[in-house]
């Protein structure tokens, strides 16, 4: 069997450019590519793409903020161009932050040009506590001394959940409900606790070759090549890995993991890496290491959807599927990768970046968050080393793949920095030099089909835009309302005005998404389009159509069998939407601090900010079906677990603290109670499901047991 036979097909991303002048017919191609044969068009027979296909493939270069559109693009490719153009426009509104936010406290006013001119607003009216209809000015459940009169600011912003748990009111609740919780240690070592450093579970095992630990279908990696180089089977320890297994794991990886994190090139891997491994075996090269990682994650992807759940709770299967608590799927391949990674630690290459990034992803699927952080940091540093030593790589045929790896590392770094306050590596300083990805590298038919079905290119571009917005919002809010800032004599601009402007810009991002990524603000689980439009056959490669008997893409009903979507469509959509609500939740959460700690100063605008925060907490799509049943595929599990804990605490307080009770009953509408109850159920189920696998979730569960009076079998 010739392993290269499956890698020569290429596909286009758009219609052919029409021509009005008929030219004389040239010689007939001896071996036209698949795309030209199907369209009955002339083929120049160049590989990996003929000249016709190159014209059709998206060719867009974004460098130093300039967008250069060149070729005729299909409708979907034009959408990617539009996303990147919108990013340029959004950057125009955010650009003036640099150099102005740092002097915010000295001036005592927010730089109004950041989010556009502030429209005149009527002066905020403080609620009169003496009136029967006023907001309650005191909290009957709290001791007065719990609130320090020397609080530096009535509105306080923190991004990390462990920092929110250090709010005086929250601490008083935890002291009474969870007396065993070490609050002093939480304030000092919150990041270490959430990364699982305390109460650490054992590392991934290495002694997995014993027969009782191995499935007979598992394959080994010490390859014996048959005579003549024909790969029929690869033997080690009595186990066989054949070419079909390698192809199956590769397809699983690229049809799932690489759509969520598009940092690998399918065509290069299939055309170069796989044949080399099949013919020459695994050595100590970075290519062999990458192959092991791809196989490991390919097995994770299959197990995450098709594998047996590691447990059930009252008949409901766990969202952690495949393997066991001690031995996750893909561990055999991952251990082979770990053996080889040491030989490639100091390379300044794209493969080095990909190697660390894929290792981080694997650790994340196993809920080993410390290792996830370490590998993520290593990937970022490797990316810096590559760009510092060889910036010209951006001008080569691999330049777009380097950009994708760069932005993947940047997105992961941002999550760790915002939630755990872990310092960034400095990768963000290279953003203007790197530019934005455009997916103009090598392209194959399978990628085209995957993009038609999932729009993974647009999802990735949209994540980049959202990441930039969240970073700028975080920087502005930290400098303006961070807990370490001292109050200024000149009153700053009303917090409500500033945060509403941020939320408006965030909503603009959502409104400018492509129609098949967009959703209604108040319907996080709804389809972007009617199902018949989402899966209509507008191309020669229609995606598989799931069995749709619902008007919702995501459902709070966890007891019925989940819908299965192809190409990780639900994972990508849920991650994008949830990040949107997360950023909005952070923008408005400072008003919850004010309501809890300074209720006598609460204005109508502040109360509206609390209401917006409560809305942003409801029914995050990652907690809903079907996504919550595929948890190994959800990026940054620890990140979501602790944020769901924060949501559960705030929702609990809306039924305990009078001022929050008042806001909940008078401003949230009749549907809020139902949505809030479903949110509580979803978040508790998420943390319960992970507590036996994830040290962070177990820590969250111990807190929830006290707050919500839960038992281990609840």
C-alpha positions as CSV (number, residue, x, y, z in Angstrom):
1,X,0.0,0.0,0.0
2,X,1.4,3.4,-0.9
3,X,0.9,5.7,2.0
4,X,1.2,8.8,-0.1
5,X,-1.8,7.9,-2.2
6,X,-4.3,9.5,0.1
7,X,-2.5,12.9,0.4
8,X,-2.5,14.2,-3.1
9,X,-6.0,15.5,-3.4
10,X,-6.5,19.2,-3.0
11,X,-9.6,21.3,-3.0
12,X,-10.6,24.9,-3.6
13,X,-12.2,27.4,-1.3
14,X,-14.2,29.4,-3.9
15,X,-15.6,29.6,-7.3
16,X,-13.5,30.0,-10.4
17,X,-12.8,33.5,-11.7
18,X,-15.0,34.1,-14.8
19,X,-13.3,35.0,-18.0
20,X,-14.8,36.7,-21.0
21,X,-12.0,36.1,-23.5
22,X,-11.9,32.5,-24.7
23,X,-8.4,31.3,-25.2
24,X,-7.0,28.6,-27.3
25,X,-7.2,25.2,-25.6
26,X,-3.8,24.0,-24.4
27,X,-2.5,20.5,-23.9
28,X,-4.7,18.1,-21.9
29,X,-3.3,17.5,-18.4
30,X,-1.9,14.0,-17.9
31,X,-2.9,13.9,-14.2
32,X,-5.3,16.7,-13.2
33,X,-6.0,17.2,-9.6
34,X,-9.3,16.1,-8.1
35,X,-10.7,19.6,-7.9
36,X,-10.1,20.4,-11.6
37,X,-11.3,16.9,-12.7
38,X,-14.6,17.4,-10.9
39,X,-15.0,20.9,-12.3
40,X,-13.8,19.9,-15.7
41,X,-11.3,22.7,-15.7
42,X,-7.7,23.0,-17.0
43,X,-5.1,21.9,-14.5
44,X,-1.4,22.9,-14.5
45,X,-0.6,19.7,-12.5
46,X,1.5,21.6,-9.9
47,X,1.6,20.1,-6.4
48,X,0.5,20.5,-3.7
49,X,-1.9,22.9,-5.5
50,X,-2.3,23.6,-9.2
51,X,-2.4,27.2,-10.4
52,X,-6.2,27.2,-10.7
53,X,-6.5,26.0,-7.1
54,X,-4.1,28.6,-5.9
55,X,-6.3,31.3,-7.3
56,X,-9.3,29.8,-5.6
57,X,-7.7,29.4,-2.2
58,X,-8.0,32.3,0.2
59,X,-5.0,34.6,-0.2
60,X,-5.1,37.3,2.3
61,X,-2.1,38.7,4.1
62,X,-2.5,40.7,7.3
63,X,0.7,42.4,8.4
64,X,1.2,45.5,10.7
65,X,-2.5,46.1,10.7
66,X,-2.9,46.3,6.9
67,X,-5.3,44.0,5.2
68,X,-4.4,43.2,1.6
69,X,-7.2,41.4,-0.3
70,X,-6.1,40.0,-3.6
71,X,-7.9,37.0,-5.1
72,X,-11.5,36.3,-5.9
73,X,-12.9,34.6,-2.8
74,X,-15.9,32.4,-2.2
75,X,-18.7,33.5,0.2
76,X,-17.2,31.8,3.2
77,X,-13.7,33.1,2.5
78,X,-15.0,36.6,2.2
79,X,-16.5,36.2,5.6
80,X,-13.0,35.5,7.0
81,X,-11.8,38.6,5.3
82,X,-14.6,40.6,6.9
83,X,-13.8,39.2,10.4
84,X,-10.2,40.4,10.1
85,X,-11.3,43.8,8.7
86,X,-13.6,44.1,11.7
87,X,-10.7,43.4,14.0
88,X,-8.8,46.3,12.3
89,X,-11.8,48.6,13.0
90,X,-12.0,47.4,16.6
91,X,-8.3,48.0,17.1
92,X,-8.9,51.6,16.0
93,X,-11.2,52.0,19.0
94,X,-8.8,50.2,21.4
95,X,-5.5,51.6,20.1
96,X,-5.6,54.8,22.2
97,X,-5.6,52.7,25.4
98,X,-1.8,52.4,25.3
99,X,-0.1,55.1,27.3
100,X,-3.4,56.5,28.6
101,X,-4.6,53.8,31.0
102,X,-1.4,54.0,33.1
103,X,-2.1,57.6,33.9
104,X,-5.7,57.0,34.7
105,X,-5.5,57.4,38.5
106,X,-3.4,60.5,38.3
107,X,-5.9,62.3,36.1
108,X,-8.9,61.0,37.9
109,X,-10.8,60.5,34.7
110,X,-11.1,57.7,32.2
111,X,-9.7,58.4,28.7
112,X,-12.9,59.0,26.9
113,X,-11.5,58.2,23.5
114,X,-11.0,54.6,24.3
115,X,-14.6,53.6,23.8
116,X,-15.8,56.7,21.9
117,X,-17.2,59.9,23.4
118,X,-19.3,59.6,26.5
119,X,-22.8,60.8,25.9
120,X,-24.2,63.2,28.5
121,X,-26.0,61.2,31.2
122,X,-28.3,62.4,33.9
123,X,-26.6,62.5,37.2
124,X,-26.9,59.1,39.0
125,X,-29.5,59.0,41.6
126,X,-28.7,57.3,44.8
127,X,-31.6,55.2,46.0
128,X,-33.2,56.7,49.1
129,X,-33.1,54.0,51.8
130,X,-35.8,55.8,53.8
131,X,-38.5,55.1,51.2
132,X,-40.4,51.9,51.2
133,X,-39.5,51.2,47.6
134,X,-35.8,51.9,48.0
135,X,-33.0,49.4,47.8
136,X,-32.3,48.0,51.3
137,X,-29.2,49.8,52.6
138,X,-28.0,47.1,54.9
139,X,-27.4,43.4,54.8
140,X,-29.1,41.7,57.7
141,X,-27.1,38.6,57.1
142,X,-23.7,40.2,57.6
143,X,-21.9,41.6,60.6
144,X,-21.2,45.4,60.1
145,X,-17.5,44.9,60.9
146,X,-17.1,42.6,57.9
147,X,-17.0,45.6,55.7
148,X,-13.9,47.7,56.0
149,X,-14.7,51.4,56.1
150,X,-11.4,52.0,54.4
151,X,-12.2,50.1,51.3
152,X,-10.2,51.8,48.5
153,X,-13.1,51.9,46.1
154,X,-16.8,51.2,46.1
155,X,-16.5,49.4,42.8
156,X,-13.7,46.8,42.6
157,X,-12.6,44.7,39.7
158,X,-10.8,41.4,39.9
159,X,-10.7,38.8,37.2
160,X,-9.7,35.6,39.1
161,X,-12.4,33.6,40.9
162,X,-10.0,33.0,43.8
163,X,-9.7,36.8,44.2
164,X,-13.4,37.1,44.2
165,X,-13.6,34.6,47.0
166,X,-11.5,37.0,49.1
167,X,-14.2,39.7,49.1
168,X,-15.2,40.3,52.7
169,X,-18.8,39.3,52.2
170,X,-17.9,36.1,50.4
171,X,-15.3,35.3,53.1
172,X,-17.9,35.7,55.8
173,X,-20.3,33.3,53.9
174,X,-17.5,30.8,53.5
175,X,-16.5,31.0,57.1
176,X,-20.0,30.1,58.2
177,X,-20.8,27.5,55.5
178,X,-17.3,26.0,54.9
179,X,-15.4,26.3,58.1
180,X,-12.7,23.8,57.0
181,X,-11.7,26.1,54.1
182,X,-8.3,27.8,54.7
183,X,-9.2,31.4,53.6
184,X,-5.8,32.8,54.5
185,X,-4.1,30.2,52.4
186,X,-6.6,30.9,49.6
187,X,-5.6,34.6,49.5
188,X,-1.9,33.8,49.5
189,X,-1.8,30.7,47.3
190,X,-5.0,30.7,45.3
191,X,-3.3,30.0,42.0
192,X,-1.4,27.1,43.4
193,X,-4.6,25.6,44.8
194,X,-6.5,25.9,41.6
195,X,-3.7,24.4,39.6
196,X,-3.9,21.4,41.8
197,X,-0.5,21.8,43.5
198,X,-2.1,21.2,46.9
199,X,-3.6,17.8,47.4
200,X,-1.8,16.9,44.2
201,X,-2.9,13.8,42.4
202,X,-0.3,11.5,41.0
203,X,1.4,12.2,37.7
204,X,0.5,10.3,34.5
205,X,1.8,6.7,34.8
206,X,4.7,5.5,32.7
207,X,4.4,1.7,33.4
208,X,1.6,1.0,31.0
209,X,3.0,-1.9,29.1
210,X,1.8,-4.6,31.4
211,X,-0.8,-6.8,29.7
212,X,-3.5,-6.1,32.2
213,X,-3.3,-2.4,31.5
214,X,-3.4,-2.8,27.7
215,X,-6.3,-3.1,25.4
216,X,-5.6,-5.7,22.8
217,X,-6.4,-3.2,20.1
218,X,-3.8,-0.8,21.3
219,X,-0.7,-0.3,19.2
220,X,3.0,0.0,19.9
221,X,5.5,2.4,18.5
222,X,8.7,0.4,18.2
223,X,8.3,-0.3,14.5
224,X,9.7,-3.2,12.6
225,X,9.6,-2.4,8.9
226,X,8.8,-5.4,6.7
227,X,11.1,-6.1,3.7
228,X,10.5,-3.8,0.8
229,X,9.2,-1.0,3.0
230,X,5.6,-2.2,2.7
231,X,3.9,-1.4,6.0
232,X,1.5,-4.1,7.0
233,X,2.0,-4.0,10.7
234,X,4.2,-2.4,13.4
235,X,5.1,-4.8,16.2
236,X,6.2,-4.3,19.8
237,X,5.3,-6.2,22.9
238,X,2.9,-8.4,21.0
239,X,0.7,-5.4,19.9
240,X,0.2,-4.3,16.3
241,X,-0.2,-0.9,14.8
242,X,-0.9,-0.9,11.1
243,X,-1.2,1.8,8.5
244,X,-5.0,1.9,8.8
245,X,-4.7,2.6,12.5
246,X,-2.3,5.4,11.9
247,X,-4.7,6.9,9.3
248,X,-7.7,6.5,11.5
249,X,-6.0,8.3,14.5
250,X,-4.7,11.0,12.2
251,X,-8.2,11.6,10.7
252,X,-9.7,11.7,14.2
253,X,-7.2,14.3,15.3
254,X,-7.5,16.6,12.2
255,X,-11.3,16.3,12.1
256,X,-11.7,17.3,15.8
257,X,-8.7,18.6,17.8
258,X,-7.1,20.5,14.9
259,X,-10.4,22.3,14.2
260,X,-10.6,23.5,17.8
261,X,-6.8,24.3,17.8
262,X,-5.8,24.8,14.2
263,X,-2.0,24.6,14.6
264,X,-1.1,21.6,12.5
265,X,-1.0,21.2,8.7
266,X,-3.0,18.2,7.7
267,X,-1.6,18.0,4.2
268,X,2.0,18.2,5.3
269,X,1.4,15.6,8.0
270,X,-0.3,13.1,5.7
271,X,2.1,13.6,2.8
272,X,5.4,13.8,4.7
273,X,5.3,12.8,8.3
274,X,3.1,9.7,8.1
275,X,5.0,8.1,5.2
276,X,8.3,8.8,6.8
277,X,7.2,7.2,10.1
278,X,5.6,4.3,8.3
279,X,8.8,3.5,6.3
280,X,11.5,4.4,8.7
281,X,9.9,4.0,12.1
282,X,9.9,6.4,15.1
283,X,13.2,8.1,15.9
284,X,14.1,11.0,18.1
285,X,13.2,13.7,15.6
286,X,10.6,16.3,16.3
287,X,8.5,14.8,13.4
288,X,8.3,11.5,15.2
289,X,7.4,13.3,18.5
290,X,4.6,15.2,16.7
291,X,3.3,11.9,15.2
292,X,3.1,10.4,18.7
293,X,1.2,13.5,20.0
294,X,-1.2,13.4,17.0
295,X,-2.0,9.8,17.6
296,X,-2.5,10.4,21.3
297,X,-4.9,13.2,20.8
298,X,-6.6,11.3,17.9
299,X,-7.4,8.6,20.4
300,X,-8.6,11.2,22.9
301,X,-10.9,12.7,20.3
302,X,-12.5,9.3,19.5
303,X,-12.8,8.3,23.1
304,X,-14.3,11.7,24.1
305,X,-17.3,11.0,21.8
306,X,-17.5,7.2,21.5
307,X,-15.7,6.0,24.6
308,X,-17.4,4.5,27.7
309,X,-18.0,7.1,30.5
310,X,-15.7,6.7,33.4
311,X,-18.8,6.7,35.8
312,X,-22.5,7.3,35.9
313,X,-24.5,9.4,38.4
314,X,-28.1,8.3,38.9
315,X,-28.2,6.9,35.4
316,X,-26.6,10.0,33.8
317,X,-23.3,9.2,32.0
318,X,-20.2,11.2,32.8
319,X,-18.9,13.7,30.4
320,X,-15.4,12.3,30.9
321,X,-15.2,9.4,28.4
322,X,-12.6,6.9,27.5
323,X,-9.8,5.4,29.6
324,X,-9.8,5.3,33.4
325,X,-9.2,7.8,36.1
326,X,-5.5,6.7,36.3
327,X,-4.9,6.0,32.6
328,X,-6.6,8.4,30.2
329,X,-7.0,7.5,26.5
330,X,-3.9,8.0,24.3
331,X,-1.5,7.5,27.2
332,X,0.6,4.9,25.4
333,X,1.3,7.3,22.5
334,X,1.8,10.3,24.8
335,X,4.4,8.4,26.8
336,X,6.3,7.6,23.6
337,X,6.2,11.4,22.8
338,X,7.5,12.2,26.3
339,X,10.4,9.9,25.7
340,X,11.4,11.9,22.6
341,X,10.6,15.5,23.7
342,X,13.9,15.9,25.5
343,X,15.8,15.5,22.3
344,X,14.0,18.5,20.8
345,X,13.9,20.9,23.7
346,X,16.2,23.6,22.3
347,X,15.2,23.6,18.6
348,X,14.1,27.0,17.2
349,X,11.4,25.6,14.9
350,X,7.7,25.5,14.3
351,X,7.7,21.8,15.2
352,X,9.1,22.7,18.6
353,X,6.2,25.1,19.2
354,X,3.7,22.6,18.0
355,X,5.2,19.9,20.2
356,X,4.8,21.8,23.4
357,X,1.3,23.1,22.4
358,X,0.0,19.6,21.7
359,X,1.5,18.3,24.9
360,X,-0.3,21.1,26.8
361,X,-3.6,20.2,25.1
362,X,-3.2,16.5,26.0
363,X,-2.5,17.4,29.7
364,X,-5.6,19.6,29.6
365,X,-7.7,16.7,28.4
366,X,-6.4,14.7,31.4
367,X,-7.1,17.5,33.9
368,X,-3.4,17.8,34.8
369,X,-3.5,21.6,35.0
370,X,0.0,22.2,36.3
371,X,1.5,20.4,33.4
372,X,-0.9,22.2,31.1
373,X,0.4,25.5,32.4
374,X,4.1,24.4,32.1
375,X,3.7,23.1,28.5
376,X,1.7,26.2,27.5
377,X,4.5,28.4,28.8
378,X,7.1,26.3,27.0
379,X,5.1,26.7,23.8
380,X,5.0,30.5,24.2
381,X,8.7,30.7,24.9
382,X,9.5,28.4,21.9
383,X,7.4,30.6,19.7
384,X,9.3,33.7,20.9
385,X,12.6,31.9,20.2
386,X,11.5,31.0,16.7
387,X,10.4,34.5,15.8
388,X,13.4,36.2,17.5
389,X,15.9,34.0,15.7
390,X,14.1,33.8,12.4
391,X,11.5,36.4,11.7
392,X,11.7,35.7,8.0
393,X,9.8,32.5,8.6
394,X,6.7,34.6,8.4
395,X,7.4,35.2,4.7
396,X,7.7,31.6,3.9
397,X,5.1,29.1,2.9
398,X,4.8,28.1,6.6
399,X,4.2,31.7,7.7
400,X,0.5,31.3,8.2
401,X,0.9,28.2,10.3
402,X,3.4,30.1,12.5
403,X,0.8,32.8,12.9
404,X,-1.8,30.3,13.9
405,X,0.5,28.7,16.5
406,X,1.4,32.2,17.8
407,X,-2.2,33.2,18.4
408,X,-3.1,29.8,19.9
409,X,-0.3,30.4,22.5
410,X,-1.5,33.9,23.0
411,X,-5.1,32.8,23.7
412,X,-3.9,30.1,26.2
413,X,-1.6,32.6,27.9
414,X,-4.5,35.1,28.3
415,X,-6.7,32.5,30.0
416,X,-4.0,31.8,32.6
417,X,-3.1,35.4,33.1
418,X,-6.7,36.6,33.6
419,X,-7.8,33.8,35.8
420,X,-4.7,33.0,37.9
421,X,-2.7,36.2,37.5
422,X,0.2,34.1,36.1
423,X,2.6,36.5,34.4
424,X,2.6,36.4,30.6
425,X,5.8,35.5,28.8
426,X,6.0,38.7,26.7
427,X,4.6,37.0,23.6
428,X,2.1,39.8,23.2
429,X,4.9,42.2,22.4
430,X,5.3,40.5,19.0
431,X,1.7,40.8,17.9
432,X,2.3,43.8,15.5
433,X,5.2,41.9,13.9
434,X,3.4,38.6,13.5
435,X,0.0,39.8,12.1
436,X,-3.1,37.8,11.8
437,X,-3.6,34.3,10.2
438,X,-5.5,34.0,7.0
439,X,-5.3,30.2,6.4
440,X,-3.5,30.7,3.2
441,X,-1.1,27.9,3.7
442,X,-1.4,24.4,2.2
443,X,-5.0,23.3,2.0
444,X,-6.5,19.9,1.3
445,X,-9.9,18.5,0.5
446,X,-10.5,17.3,4.0
447,X,-9.8,20.7,5.5
448,X,-12.2,22.3,3.0
449,X,-15.0,19.8,4.0
450,X,-14.3,20.4,7.7
451,X,-14.5,24.2,7.2
452,X,-17.7,23.9,5.2
453,X,-19.2,22.0,8.1
454,X,-17.8,23.8,11.1
455,X,-16.4,27.2,9.9
456,X,-13.3,26.5,12.1
457,X,-11.4,29.3,10.3
458,X,-14.0,31.9,11.2
459,X,-14.2,30.5,14.8
460,X,-10.5,30.9,15.2
461,X,-10.4,34.4,13.8
462,X,-13.3,35.4,16.0
463,X,-11.5,34.0,19.1
464,X,-8.5,36.2,18.3
465,X,-10.7,39.3,18.1
466,X,-12.5,38.4,21.3
467,X,-9.1,37.7,23.0
468,X,-7.9,41.2,22.1
469,X,-11.0,42.8,23.4
470,X,-10.9,41.0,26.7
471,X,-7.2,41.9,27.2
472,X,-7.9,45.6,26.7
473,X,-11.0,45.5,28.9
474,X,-9.1,43.7,31.6
475,X,-6.2,46.2,31.4
476,X,-8.6,49.2,31.6
477,X,-10.7,47.8,34.5
478,X,-7.6,46.7,36.5
479,X,-6.0,50.2,36.2
480,X,-9.3,51.9,36.9
481,X,-10.9,49.7,39.6
482,X,-8.3,47.2,40.7
483,X,-8.1,46.4,44.4
484,X,-4.6,47.8,44.7
485,X,-5.4,51.3,43.3
486,X,-5.9,54.1,45.8
487,X,-8.9,56.4,45.5
488,X,-8.3,59.8,43.8
489,X,-9.5,63.1,44.9
490,X,-11.0,64.0,41.6
491,X,-14.0,61.7,41.1
492,X,-13.6,59.3,38.1
493,X,-16.2,58.9,35.4
494,X,-19.2,56.9,36.5
495,X,-18.3,53.2,36.4
496,X,-21.7,52.4,34.9
497,X,-20.9,54.6,31.9
498,X,-17.5,53.0,31.3
499,X,-18.7,49.5,31.6
500,X,-21.7,50.0,29.5
501,X,-19.5,51.3,26.7
502,X,-17.3,48.2,27.1
503,X,-20.3,45.9,26.9
504,X,-21.6,47.8,23.9
505,X,-18.3,47.1,22.1
506,X,-18.5,43.5,23.1
507,X,-22.0,43.3,21.8
508,X,-20.8,44.9,18.6
509,X,-18.3,42.0,18.2
510,X,-21.2,39.5,18.5
511,X,-23.4,41.5,16.1
512,X,-20.6,41.6,13.5
513,X,-20.0,37.8,13.5
514,X,-20.9,35.9,10.4
515,X,-24.5,34.9,10.3
516,X,-23.7,31.2,10.9
517,X,-21.7,32.1,14.0
518,X,-24.0,34.7,15.4
519,X,-26.7,34.0,18.0
520,X,-29.3,36.0,20.0
521,X,-28.0,37.5,23.2
522,X,-30.9,36.1,25.3
523,X,-30.7,32.7,23.8
524,X,-27.3,31.2,24.4
525,X,-28.4,27.7,23.4
526,X,-30.2,28.6,20.1
527,X,-29.0,27.8,16.6
528,X,-27.2,30.5,14.7
529,X,-29.6,29.8,11.9
530,X,-32.6,27.6,11.5
531,X,-31.4,24.0,11.3
532,X,-32.4,23.7,7.7
533,X,-30.2,26.7,6.7
534,X,-27.3,25.6,8.9
535,X,-27.1,22.3,7.1
536,X,-28.4,23.2,3.7
537,X,-26.5,21.7,0.8
538,X,-24.8,24.7,-0.9
539,X,-21.6,23.0,-1.9
540,X,-20.4,19.7,-3.3
541,X,-19.4,18.7,0.2
542,X,-22.5,18.9,2.4
543,X,-21.8,18.2,6.0
544,X,-23.4,15.3,7.8
545,X,-26.8,16.3,9.1
546,X,-27.4,15.4,12.8
547,X,-30.8,14.2,13.8
548,X,-32.4,17.5,14.8
549,X,-35.7,17.4,16.6
550,X,-35.2,20.7,18.5
551,X,-35.0,24.4,18.0
552,X,-31.9,24.6,20.3
553,X,-28.3,23.7,19.5
554,X,-27.6,23.4,23.3
555,X,-30.1,22.0,25.8
556,X,-30.3,22.1,29.6
557,X,-31.9,18.6,29.5
558,X,-29.0,16.3,30.5
559,X,-31.1,13.2,30.8
560,X,-31.9,12.6,27.2
561,X,-29.3,11.3,24.7
562,X,-27.3,14.3,23.3
563,X,-27.3,15.3,19.7
564,X,-24.1,14.4,17.8
565,X,-22.6,17.2,15.7
566,X,-19.8,16.5,13.1
567,X,-16.4,18.1,13.2
568,X,-16.7,19.3,16.8
569,X,-19.2,22.0,15.8
570,X,-20.8,22.1,19.2
571,X,-17.4,22.4,21.0
572,X,-16.4,25.4,18.8
573,X,-19.7,27.2,19.1
574,X,-20.0,26.6,22.8
575,X,-16.5,27.8,23.5
576,X,-17.0,31.0,21.5
577,X,-20.3,31.8,23.0
578,X,-19.2,31.0,26.6
579,X,-16.1,33.2,26.3
580,X,-18.4,36.1,25.2
581,X,-20.6,35.7,28.3
582,X,-17.5,35.3,30.5
583,X,-16.1,38.6,29.3
584,X,-19.5,40.3,29.8
585,X,-19.7,38.8,33.3
586,X,-16.3,40.2,34.2
587,X,-17.2,43.6,32.9
588,X,-20.3,43.9,35.2
589,X,-19.1,41.9,38.2
590,X,-17.7,45.0,40.0
591,X,-21.3,46.1,40.5
592,X,-21.9,43.0,42.5
593,X,-19.0,43.9,44.7
594,X,-20.6,47.4,45.3
595,X,-24.0,45.9,46.0
596,X,-22.5,43.5,48.6
597,X,-20.1,46.0,50.3
598,X,-21.6,49.4,49.8
599,X,-25.3,48.9,49.4
600,X,-26.1,52.4,50.8
601,X,-24.3,54.0,47.8
602,X,-26.0,51.9,45.1
603,X,-27.6,53.9,42.3
604,X,-30.1,52.9,39.7
605,X,-27.3,52.6,37.2
606,X,-25.4,50.3,39.6
607,X,-28.4,48.1,40.1
608,X,-28.7,47.8,36.3
609,X,-25.1,46.7,36.2
610,X,-25.8,44.0,38.7
611,X,-28.7,42.9,36.6
612,X,-26.6,42.7,33.5
613,X,-24.0,40.6,35.4
614,X,-26.7,38.2,36.5
615,X,-27.9,37.8,33.0
616,X,-24.4,37.1,31.7
617,X,-24.1,34.2,34.2
618,X,-27.0,32.2,32.8
619,X,-26.7,28.9,31.0
620,X,-23.2,29.0,29.6
621,X,-23.3,26.6,26.5
622,X,-20.3,24.6,27.6
623,X,-22.3,23.4,30.6
624,X,-25.2,22.3,28.4
625,X,-25.9,19.2,26.3
626,X,-24.2,17.9,24.1
627,X,-21.0,19.8,24.9
628,X,-20.9,18.9,28.6
629,X,-20.8,15.2,27.6
630,X,-17.5,15.7,25.7
631,X,-15.5,17.4,28.4
632,X,-12.1,16.1,27.2
633,X,-12.5,18.3,24.1
634,X,-13.4,21.5,26.0
635,X,-10.4,23.9,26.2
636,X,-9.1,24.8,29.7
637,X,-11.4,22.8,31.9
638,X,-10.0,24.2,35.2
639,X,-10.7,27.7,33.9
640,X,-14.4,27.0,33.6
641,X,-14.8,25.0,36.8
642,X,-13.7,27.8,39.0
643,X,-15.7,30.4,37.2
644,X,-18.8,28.2,37.5
645,X,-18.1,28.1,41.2
646,X,-18.1,31.9,41.3
647,X,-21.4,32.0,39.4
648,X,-22.9,29.5,41.9
649,X,-21.8,31.7,44.9
650,X,-23.3,34.8,43.4
651,X,-26.6,33.1,42.5
652,X,-26.7,31.8,46.1
653,X,-26.3,35.3,47.4
654,X,-29.1,36.6,45.2
655,X,-31.4,34.6,47.5
656,X,-29.7,35.6,50.8
657,X,-28.5,39.2,50.6
658,X,-31.5,41.6,50.7
659,X,-30.3,44.1,48.1
660,X,-29.5,41.3,45.6
661,X,-32.9,39.7,46.4
662,X,-34.5,43.0,45.5
663,X,-32.7,43.3,42.2
664,X,-33.4,39.7,41.3
665,X,-37.2,40.0,42.0
666,X,-37.8,43.5,40.6
667,X,-35.4,43.8,37.7
668,X,-34.8,40.3,36.2
669,X,-38.2,39.3,34.8
670,X,-40.3,36.2,35.3
671,X,-38.0,33.9,33.2
672,X,-34.9,34.6,35.3
673,X,-35.8,32.2,38.1
674,X,-36.3,29.3,35.7
675,X,-33.0,30.1,33.9
676,X,-31.2,30.6,37.2
677,X,-32.4,27.3,38.6
678,X,-31.3,25.5,35.4
679,X,-27.9,27.3,35.6
680,X,-27.4,26.1,39.2
681,X,-28.3,22.6,38.1
682,X,-25.9,22.7,35.2
683,X,-23.0,24.2,37.1
684,X,-23.3,21.8,40.0
685,X,-23.5,18.8,37.6
686,X,-20.4,20.1,35.8
687,X,-18.3,20.2,39.0
688,X,-19.7,17.0,40.4
689,X,-18.9,15.2,37.2
690,X,-15.3,16.4,37.3
691,X,-14.5,16.1,41.0
692,X,-13.2,12.5,40.8
693,X,-10.9,13.4,37.9
694,X,-9.9,17.0,38.4
695,X,-8.3,18.4,41.6
696,X,-9.6,21.9,40.9
697,X,-13.2,20.6,40.6
698,X,-12.8,18.6,43.8
699,X,-11.8,21.7,45.6
700,X,-14.8,23.6,44.2
701,X,-17.0,20.7,45.2
702,X,-16.0,20.9,48.8
703,X,-17.1,24.5,48.9
704,X,-20.4,23.8,47.1
705,X,-21.2,21.0,49.6
706,X,-21.3,23.6,52.3
707,X,-23.0,26.4,50.3
708,X,-25.7,24.3,48.7
709,X,-25.9,21.6,51.4
710,X,-24.9,18.9,48.9
711,X,-23.9,15.3,49.6
712,X,-21.5,13.3,47.5
713,X,-24.5,11.3,46.1
714,X,-26.7,14.4,45.5
